[in-house]
């Protein structure tokens, strides 16, 4: 988003003398640095155009400090030379600036979109940042299949399928899938399972699927169900209810009471999704409701996804920003970054007026390809919906602040127990998992003031030759890769002191032996500023009586009911859980390998085509040569190679 610099006017006052460039009480104490930053900006202004575009402030190490957009680049950037008129955050930014880069655009709306893209990609520390790296689930209808499947989808959208969403969570999309199964009896099985079925599955028996896999429904009748489901997902619920009601009456008049009961249940299932006008507003067909709430220098943004007149769930976001940012600035920055990688709906309702609402609407319209309207409703049902979202944002922020206060006390306790000068901002915990040396994995989990930082979790597939059961060697490889890589990158970038994402406390699951082995590895890497602690259960393996090893004092225990002990146990158990699930996932990959993988020239696409056609590798092996040649994407030479793999005597003959 754009900063709160003075308006882009030509009659700006002349720069103040150098000794007045920094106002009293400013945190920027180095006047020389501020003057140097202003000089760098003035140098860039000599060749800067007046056209719309995006500018980047660059620091001494080449890092991007700030990204901004402007209707007239030269006018906007000129305002940064007026330090007394800038907020403290921007004065500090100017003092660290050594150069600038600009990219011109045709319009200011295009500049706004480019700015959002740069901010998400470069994460400059002086911008408001949306901390969200999750993809959103969609519903997909595989329309290219004779009997389309309804399923949950994440990732890249492909041609030949219908997508509906997004949904706020996997739970929200699963709820909709359940409704579609109950009401429209659409299949959810994969194409390979569909092709290999010989009798109806359990879903058909509990009236959740029409069993097209075994011809219990004709293609035409199934297509009618698909059309009804598409109408439902596109918001034509009332017409569907009328159609079902009329059909139910006809069934009842014809004494087909079983059919009438089925239709009654379908009408009830549809009605369940329209029980609350606040959660499912009738006046909004496709739109997002976005509300921001601020307190104690932090902000929470709630987003409700409404598609087809239904609530597809909501999600809370906590953008990173300074304490002096206002609601309008936070909301604008959030919306530009939030819609950077997803299509905006035709309507966006917000709980706060936006000074640049028309510009933001224009930018989002470019992103969508159709008009996007941004409204701050003042009355009626839409106002109630916005207030509902605002209440959710306030309550979510209150919970987060309460949790953060409790987390802060726990970290203060950790610092007290292990003799740290300040509470740790980053705790790393390591663990290993394998079965007799097979499929070995090491993992790292991270905890801190915000709880578990799952975005920072790391998996390490062990590459070296490991003797079965040699956990020391596995831990050594993990630590060398984690710290060795970080140190090499810091040297390459010329970073002095502690590199980014450097831990304050390193927790390992083990006693004196593990502690000594890890300490030797860290010393060999020159890592001496990280507190190392080993946590081990006693001889009776009784949780709650753990021993702690620090190398600086004899091993000790904490009181059984000490909250710090519970917290350290949760950290260790989370690392153990992550190691187990990582190991199981890696082991599962080797178990699902197909015999088709052994045939040269059979890649993922051909393998998928064969499995869709014949149902399994066994089915492919039983197929005749002519059947193989008829499979999609399989030519005569490939068919002969496949047939020969399963019939080696045929090759020799």
NUPA-36351 format. One record per residue (C-alpha): residue in one letter; residue number from 1; x, y, z. Coordinates in steps of 0.2 Angstrom, whole numbers. Each point is the difference from the previous one (the first is absolute). Layout:
BEGIN
> code,pos,x,y,z
> A,NUM,X,Y,Z
...
***
This chain:
BEGIN
> code,pos,x,y,z
> X,1,0,0,0
> X,2,5,18,-1
> X,3,8,8,15
> X,4,-6,15,9
> X,5,11,13,-7
> X,6,-5,17,-4
> X,7,-12,3,-15
> X,8,9,0,-17
> X,9,0,19,-2
> X,10,13,11,-8
> X,11,1,13,13
> X,12,9,-10,14
> X,13,10,10,12
> X,14,19,1,-2
> X,15,10,-13,9
> X,16,5,4,17
> X,17,18,3,5
> X,18,10,-16,4
> X,19,0,3,19
> X,20,-19,0,0
> X,21,-3,-15,-12
> X,22,-4,-11,15
> X,23,-13,6,13
> X,24,2,-1,18
> X,25,-3,-17,8
> X,26,3,-9,-17
> X,27,7,-17,2
> X,28,11,3,-15
> X,29,15,7,9
> X,30,13,0,-14
> X,31,-3,16,-9
> X,32,13,-4,-13
> X,33,-9,-16,-5
> X,34,-16,10,-3
> X,35,9,13,-10
> X,36,8,-14,-11
> X,37,-17,-8,-2
> X,38,-7,17,-6
> X,39,14,2,-12
> X,40,-3,-17,-7
> X,41,-18,4,-4
> X,42,5,17,-7
> X,43,12,-9,-12
> X,44,-14,-11,-6
> X,45,-12,14,-2
> X,46,12,7,-14
> X,47,-6,-13,-12
> X,48,-17,-5,7
> X,49,-15,3,-11
> X,50,-17,8,5
> X,51,-9,-16,-7
> X,52,-10,-13,11
> X,53,11,-14,7
> X,54,7,-9,15
> X,55,16,5,9
> X,56,11,-11,11
> X,57,12,7,14
> X,58,16,-11,1
> X,59,11,-2,15
> X,60,19,-2,2
> X,61,-1,-19,-3
> X,62,-11,1,-15
> X,63,-16,-5,10
> X,64,-16,9,-4
> X,65,-5,11,14
> X,66,-17,7,-7
> X,67,-11,-1,-15
> X,68,-12,13,-4
> X,69,-11,6,-15
> X,70,-3,17,-7
> X,71,-11,9,-12
> X,72,15,11,-4
> X,73,16,-8,5
> X,74,11,16,1
> X,75,-13,9,11
> X,76,-3,-14,12
> X,77,19,-4,2
> X,78,4,19,3
> X,79,-10,-1,16
> X,80,12,-12,7
> X,81,13,14,1
> X,82,-10,10,12
> X,83,5,-10,16
> X,84,-9,11,13
> X,85,-17,-3,-9
> X,86,2,-19,0
> X,87,-5,-13,14
> X,88,13,-8,10
> X,89,-1,-16,-10
> X,90,4,8,-16
> X,91,14,11,7
> X,92,8,-16,6
> X,93,-2,-7,-18
> X,94,7,15,-8
> X,95,16,-1,11
> X,96,3,-18,-6
> X,97,-3,4,-19
> X,98,16,0,-11
> X,99,-9,-2,-17
> X,100,-17,-1,-9
> X,101,-8,-10,-14
> X,102,-15,5,-9
> X,103,-12,-9,-13
> X,104,-12,10,-10
> X,105,-18,-5,-4
> X,106,-14,7,-11
> X,107,-12,3,14
> X,108,0,2,19
> X,109,-11,-15,1
> X,110,13,-11,-8
> X,111,13,8,12
> X,112,-11,-5,14
> X,113,0,-18,-6
> X,114,18,-1,-3
> X,115,4,7,17
> X,116,-10,-14,8
> X,117,9,-13,-10
> X,118,17,8,5
> X,119,-5,1,19
> X,120,-6,-18,0
> X,121,16,-7,-9
> X,122,13,12,8
> X,123,-7,2,18
> X,124,7,17,3
> X,125,1,3,19
> X,126,-7,18,-1
> X,127,-16,-5,-9
> X,128,-16,-7,7
> X,129,2,-19,-3
> X,130,-14,-13,-2
> X,131,7,-16,9
> X,132,-10,-13,-10
> X,133,9,-14,-10
> X,134,-15,-12,-1
> X,135,-9,-5,-15
> X,136,-19,0,0
> X,137,-10,-15,-4
> X,138,-13,0,-14
> X,139,-14,-12,-6
> X,140,4,-8,-17
> X,141,-12,-8,-11
> X,142,9,-11,-13
> X,143,-11,4,-15
> X,144,11,-9,-13
> X,145,-5,-17,7
> X,146,-16,-8,-5
> X,147,-5,-1,18
> X,148,7,15,8
> X,149,8,-1,18
> X,150,-2,13,13
> X,151,16,2,11
> X,152,10,12,10
> X,153,14,9,-10
> X,154,16,10,5
> X,155,13,7,-12
> X,156,0,4,-18
> X,157,-16,0,-9
> X,158,-1,-11,-16
> X,159,-11,2,-16
> X,160,-15,-12,-2
> X,161,-6,2,18
> X,162,-12,12,9
> X,163,7,8,16
> X,164,-11,7,14
> X,165,7,10,15
> X,166,11,4,8
> X,167,-4,-7,17
> X,168,8,6,16
> X,169,5,-17,6
> X,170,0,-18,-4
> X,171,-14,-2,13
> X,172,-11,12,-10
> X,173,3,-9,-17
> X,174,-3,-17,8
> X,175,-17,6,7
> X,176,-5,5,-17
> X,177,6,-16,-8
> X,178,-11,-9,13
> X,179,-15,10,-5
> X,180,3,-3,-18
> X,181,1,-19,3
> X,182,-16,0,10
> X,183,-10,11,-12
> X,184,7,-4,-17
> X,185,8,-17,3
> X,186,15,4,-10
> X,187,15,-11,1
> X,188,16,5,9
> X,189,11,-15,-4
> X,190,15,2,-12
> X,191,0,-5,-18
> X,192,11,-15,3
> X,193,-12,-6,14
> X,194,-15,3,-11
> X,195,7,-10,-14
> X,196,4,-15,11
> X,197,-16,-2,10
> X,198,-11,-15,-3
> X,199,-13,3,13
> X,200,-7,15,9
> X,201,10,7,14
> X,202,-6,5,18
> X,203,-4,18,-5
> X,204,-14,-7,-12
> X,205,-6,-11,14
> X,206,-2,15,12
> X,207,-8,10,-14
> X,208,15,12,-3
> X,209,4,-5,-18
> X,210,-11,-6,-15
> X,211,13,-13,-5
> X,212,4,5,-18
> X,213,15,-12,1
> X,214,-11,-15,-2
> X,215,-14,7,-11
> X,216,-13,3,14
> X,217,-4,17,-8
> X,218,0,4,-19
> X,219,12,13,-7
> X,220,-14,12,-4
> X,221,-7,-1,18
> X,222,17,2,8
> X,223,2,16,-11
> X,224,-16,7,6
> X,225,7,-2,18
> X,226,16,9,-5
> X,227,-10,14,-7
> X,228,-10,2,16
> X,229,16,0,10
> X,230,7,13,-11
> X,231,-15,11,2
> X,232,1,-3,19
> X,233,18,6,0
> X,234,-3,15,-11
> X,235,-14,6,12
> X,236,-16,-6,-8
> X,237,-7,-8,16
> X,238,-18,6,-1
> X,239,-3,-7,-17
> X,240,7,-16,5
> X,241,-11,-1,16
> X,242,-15,4,-11
> X,243,5,-14,-12
> X,244,3,-12,14
> X,245,-17,5,8
> X,246,-10,-3,-16
> X,247,8,-17,-3
> X,248,-3,-5,18
> X,249,-19,4,-2
> X,250,-1,-10,-16
> X,251,9,-14,9
> X,252,-12,1,14
> X,253,-16,1,-11
> X,254,7,-16,-9
> X,255,2,-9,17
> X,256,19,-1,-3
> X,257,3,5,18
> X,258,17,-7,1
> X,259,5,12,-14
> X,260,-10,14,8
> X,261,10,-3,16
> X,262,17,1,-9
> X,263,-5,17,-8
> X,264,-6,6,17
> X,265,17,-3,8
> X,266,9,8,-15
> X,267,-11,16,3
> X,268,4,0,19
> X,269,19,-2,-4
> X,270,-1,15,-11
> X,271,-9,10,13
> X,272,13,-4,13
> X,273,12,12,-9
> X,274,-12,15,0
> X,275,-5,0,19
> X,276,9,16,4
> X,277,-2,16,-10
> X,278,16,7,9
> X,279,10,-15,-5
> X,280,-8,-2,-16
> X,281,-6,17,-6
> X,282,-14,0,-13
> X,283,7,17,-7
> X,284,17,-7,-4
> X,285,2,-13,-14
> X,286,19,1,-3
> X,287,11,10,11
> X,288,12,2,14
> X,289,-3,8,17
> X,290,16,7,7
> X,291,1,8,17
> X,292,15,7,10
> X,293,2,3,19
> X,294,14,8,9
> X,295,6,-1,18
> X,296,16,2,9
> X,297,10,3,-15
> X,298,-6,-15,-9
> X,299,-13,-4,-13
> X,300,-11,-14,-5
> X,301,-9,-2,-17
> X,302,-15,-11,-2
> X,303,-5,-6,-18
> X,304,-16,-8,-3
> X,305,-2,-9,-17
> X,306,-18,0,-7
> X,307,-3,-9,-17
> X,308,-16,-4,-7
> X,309,-9,8,14
> X,310,9,-12,13
> X,311,13,3,13
> X,312,15,-10,-6
> X,313,9,3,17
> X,314,10,14,8
> X,315,19,2,4
> X,316,9,12,12
> X,317,16,8,-5
> X,318,13,10,10
> X,319,10,11,-12
> X,320,17,7,6
> X,321,0,19,2
> X,322,7,14,11
> X,323,-11,7,14
> X,324,-3,16,-9
> X,325,-9,-8,-15
> X,326,-18,4,-1
> X,327,-15,-11,-4
> X,328,-2,7,-18
> X,329,19,-3,-4
> X,330,0,-18,7
> X,331,-16,-4,-9
> X,332,6,7,-17
> X,333,17,-9,2
> X,334,-9,-16,5
> X,335,-12,0,-15
> X,336,13,3,-13
> X,337,11,-14,6
> X,338,-14,-12,4
> X,339,-7,1,-18
> X,340,17,-1,-8
> X,341,-1,-19,-3
> X,342,-19,-3,0
> X,343,-14,8,-10
> X,344,-11,13,10
> X,345,-19,-2,0
> X,346,-11,13,-8
> X,347,-4,8,17
> X,348,11,3,15
> X,349,-8,7,16
> X,350,12,9,13
> X,351,-3,7,17
> X,352,10,16,-2
> X,353,0,13,-13
> X,354,15,0,-12
> X,355,7,16,-7
> X,356,6,-9,-16
> X,357,-15,-11,-2
> X,358,-3,5,-18
> X,359,18,-4,-4
> X,360,0,-16,9
> X,361,-16,-5,-9
> X,362,8,4,-17
> X,363,15,-11,4
> X,364,-10,-14,6
> X,365,-11,1,-16
> X,366,15,-2,-10
> X,367,5,-15,10
> X,368,-17,-8,-2
> X,369,-4,5,-18
> X,370,-17,7,5
> X,371,-6,14,11
> X,372,4,-1,19
> X,373,-10,11,12
> X,374,6,4,17
> X,375,-13,6,12
> X,376,-1,6,19
> X,377,-18,-3,3
> X,378,-9,11,13
> X,379,-17,-9,2
> X,380,-10,-15,-4
> X,381,5,-18,-1
> X,382,17,4,-7
> X,383,5,10,15
> X,384,-5,-14,11
> X,385,11,-12,-9
> X,386,15,12,1
> X,387,-4,3,19
> X,388,0,-19,2
> X,389,17,-1,-8
> X,390,7,14,10
> X,391,-6,-9,16
> X,392,9,-15,-5
> X,393,16,10,-4
> X,394,-1,8,18
> X,395,-3,-16,9
> X,396,14,-9,-10
> X,397,12,14,4
> X,398,-4,0,18
> X,399,3,-19,1
> X,400,17,2,-9
> X,401,5,14,12
> X,402,-5,-11,15
> X,403,10,-15,-7
> X,404,15,11,-4
> X,405,0,7,18
> X,406,0,-18,6
> X,407,13,-5,-12
> X,408,11,15,5
> X,409,-1,-6,18
> X,410,6,-18,-5
> X,411,14,7,-10
> X,412,5,11,15
> X,413,0,-16,10
> X,414,11,-9,-13
> X,415,12,14,1
> X,416,1,-1,19
> X,417,2,-19,1
> X,418,14,-1,-13
> X,419,9,17,5
> X,420,-4,10,-16
> X,421,2,19,1
> X,422,-17,2,-10
> X,423,-15,-11,-4
> X,424,4,-10,-16
> X,425,-7,6,-16
> X,426,3,-16,-9
> X,427,1,-17,7
> X,428,5,-15,-12
> X,429,-3,-18,5
> X,430,8,-14,-10
> X,431,-5,-19,-1
> X,432,3,-15,-11
> X,433,-11,-14,-6
> X,434,4,-16,-9
> X,435,-3,-19,0
> X,436,16,-10,2
> X,437,9,14,-10
> X,438,-13,-1,-15
> X,439,-8,16,-6
> X,440,9,11,13
> X,441,-6,18,2
> X,442,6,14,12
> X,443,-12,14,4
> X,444,1,18,7
> X,445,-15,8,8
> X,446,0,19,6
> X,447,-9,8,15
> X,448,0,18,6
> X,449,-11,14,5
> X,450,-14,-4,-12
> X,451,0,-19,5
> X,452,5,-13,-13
> X,453,6,8,-16
> X,454,-5,-14,-12
> X,455,6,10,-15
> X,456,18,-2,7
> X,457,-1,-19,2
> X,458,13,-9,-10
> X,459,2,-18,-6
> X,460,17,-8,-3
> X,461,1,-16,-10
> X,462,16,-8,6
> X,463,12,-2,-15
> X,464,15,-7,8
> X,465,3,-19,4
> X,466,-7,-3,17
> X,467,3,-15,11
> X,468,-17,-6,6
> X,469,-4,8,16
> X,470,14,13,-1
> X,471,-10,15,6
> X,472,15,10,3
> X,473,6,-1,-18
> X,474,-17,5,-6
> X,475,-1,15,12
> X,476,18,5,-5
> X,477,-6,1,-19
> X,478,-15,10,4
> X,479,9,13,10
> X,480,14,1,-12
> X,481,-13,3,-14
> X,482,-10,12,10
> X,483,14,11,7
> X,484,13,-2,-13
> X,485,-12,6,-14
> X,486,-6,15,10
> X,487,18,5,4
> X,488,6,-2,-18
> X,489,-15,11,-6
> X,490,4,13,13
> X,491,18,0,-6
> X,492,-5,2,-18
> X,493,-12,14,4
> X,494,13,9,11
> X,495,-11,-1,16
> X,496,9,4,16
> X,497,-5,-6,17
> X,498,-15,-12,2
> X,499,-8,-6,-17
> X,500,-19,1,-2
> X,501,-10,-14,8
> X,502,14,-4,12
> X,503,-6,-9,16
> X,504,2,6,17
> X,505,-3,-18,8
> X,506,2,-17,-8
> X,507,-9,-14,8
> X,508,4,-18,-3
> X,509,-8,-16,5
> X,510,14,-10,10
> X,511,11,0,15
> X,512,19,2,2
> X,513,5,-10,-15
> X,514,-11,10,-12
> X,515,5,16,8
> X,516,18,-3,-2
> X,517,-2,-5,-18
> X,518,-10,15,-5
> X,519,12,12,9
> X,520,15,-8,-9
> X,521,-9,4,-17
> X,522,-5,18,5
> X,523,18,3,6
> X,524,7,-6,-16
> X,525,-11,11,-10
> X,526,5,15,11
> X,527,-18,2,7
> X,528,3,5,18
> X,529,-14,13,3
> X,530,-14,-12,1
> X,531,-6,-8,16
> X,532,0,-19,-1
> X,533,-11,-10,11
> X,534,-4,-19,1
> X,535,-16,-6,6
> X,536,-1,-19,5
> X,537,-12,-10,10
> X,538,6,-9,15
> X,539,4,-19,1
> X,540,-19,-4,3
> X,541,-4,10,-16
> X,542,-13,10,10
> X,543,-6,16,-8
> X,544,0,14,13
> X,545,17,-6,7
> X,546,11,6,-14
> X,547,18,4,3
> X,548,8,15,-8
> X,549,18,1,-6
> X,550,9,17,-3
> X,551,18,-4,1
> X,552,2,14,12
> X,553,-7,-8,16
> X,554,-5,-17,6
> X,555,-16,-7,-8
> X,556,-15,6,9
> X,557,-19,-3,0
> X,558,-15,13,1
> X,559,-14,-2,11
> X,560,-13,-12,-7
> X,561,-14,14,-1
> X,562,11,13,-7
> X,563,-8,9,-15
> X,564,18,2,-8
> X,565,2,-19,1
> X,566,-17,-3,-9
> X,567,6,12,-13
> X,568,17,-8,-3
> X,569,-9,-17,-1
> X,570,-12,7,-13
> X,571,15,6,-10
> X,572,8,-17,1
> X,573,-16,-10,-4
> X,574,-4,12,-15
> X,575,18,-4,-7
> X,576,-4,-19,2
> X,577,-17,1,-8
> X,578,8,9,-15
> X,579,14,-12,-2
> X,580,-12,-15,1
> X,581,-12,7,-13
> X,582,14,5,-11
> X,583,8,-17,1
> X,584,-17,-8,-4
> X,585,-3,11,-15
> X,586,17,-4,-7
> X,587,-3,-19,3
> X,588,-17,1,-8
> X,589,7,7,-16
> X,590,11,-16,-3
> X,591,-15,-11,4
> X,592,-11,7,-14
> X,593,12,-3,-14
> X,594,-8,-9,-14
> X,595,8,-14,-11
> X,596,-3,12,-14
> X,597,14,11,7
> X,598,12,-13,-6
> X,599,-5,1,-18
> X,600,11,12,-10
> X,601,-10,14,-9
> X,602,-14,0,12
> X,603,-1,16,9
> X,604,-13,8,12
> X,605,-12,4,-15
> X,606,0,-17,-8
> X,607,0,-8,17
> X,608,-16,10,5
> X,609,-8,-4,-17
> X,610,3,-19,2
> X,611,-7,0,17
> X,612,-15,10,-5
> X,613,-3,-13,-14
> X,614,4,-16,9
> X,615,-2,4,18
> X,616,16,-7,7
> X,617,17,-6,-6
> X,618,-7,-18,1
> X,619,-13,5,-12
> X,620,13,7,-12
> X,621,9,-16,1
> X,622,-15,-10,-4
> X,623,-5,11,-15
> X,624,3,-6,-18
> X,625,12,9,-12
> X,626,-15,7,-10
> X,627,-8,7,16
> X,628,17,8,5
> X,629,1,9,-17
> X,630,-17,7,2
> X,631,4,8,17
> X,632,2,19,-1
> X,633,18,6,-4
> X,634,6,-18,-3
> X,635,8,-3,-17
> X,636,4,-17,-8
> X,637,18,0,6
> X,638,-4,5,18
> X,639,-14,-13,0
> X,640,12,-14,-6
> X,641,12,5,14
> X,642,-13,0,13
> X,643,-7,-17,-6
> X,644,18,-7,0
> X,645,3,5,17
> X,646,-14,-10,7
> X,647,2,-14,-13
> X,648,19,-3,-1
> X,649,-3,-17,-9
> X,650,-9,10,-14
> X,651,16,10,-3
> X,652,11,-15,-1
> X,653,-12,-9,-12
***
